[in-house]
Amino acid sequence: MPLVQVTMLKGRTVEQKRKLAARITDAMVEEAKAAKEAVVITFIEITREDYANAGGLLADRK
């Protein structure tokens, strides 16, 4: 059972997540030969305060 975790900043709509889930599933079926019913996708949403890059929080960037 393939498990795909997508971590991204909060703010995407439910419709955007639906489209992402469909496209990711299709890619797993086509490229990894996974059964469509076996593909599990989780969306982990974080805030700008939860994300740091190059030693600084994204929330501190302008």
N, C-alpha and C positions, 0 to 999 in steps of 0.2 A: 504494500500500500504506500504509494508516494505521498509524502506530506510536504507541501510547499508553504513556507511562512513568508509573508510579505510584511516588512516593517516600513512604515511611512508616516509622514507627518499627518496629523488630523486635518480634516477638511474635505476629503473626497466624499462625493455623494453615494448613496446606495446604488444608483444606476451605474456610476463609474466602477464600483466594486463588482457589480454583476458582470459588466463587460470584461473586466480584468480576469475574473474567475473563469469565464467562458474561454477566453484566449489562452490563459495559462493551462487550463485543462486540455484544450486542443493541442497545445504544444507538447504536453506530456504524453498524450496519446500518439501523436505523430512521431516525435523524436525518441521517446523512451519506451515506446510500445507498451505503455501502461493501459490497463482497462479503464475506460472513462469512469465507471462506477467506483473504482478504487482510489481515484485522485482526491486528496483532501487538501484544501487551501485554508489557511488562517490569515486574517488581516490583523496586524498588531499596529495600533495607532498610538503615536507618541506626540507630545507637545514640543514646542520649540525649547522649553526648559529641560526636556529630557534628552536632547540631542546635542552632542558636542563634536566639533571637528577642529583639528589643528590647535587643540588646547583651549578652545573657547566655546561657550554655549551659543547655540544658534539664536537664542533669545536676546543675546547681547549685541548681535549684529544689526546694522541698520540697512 
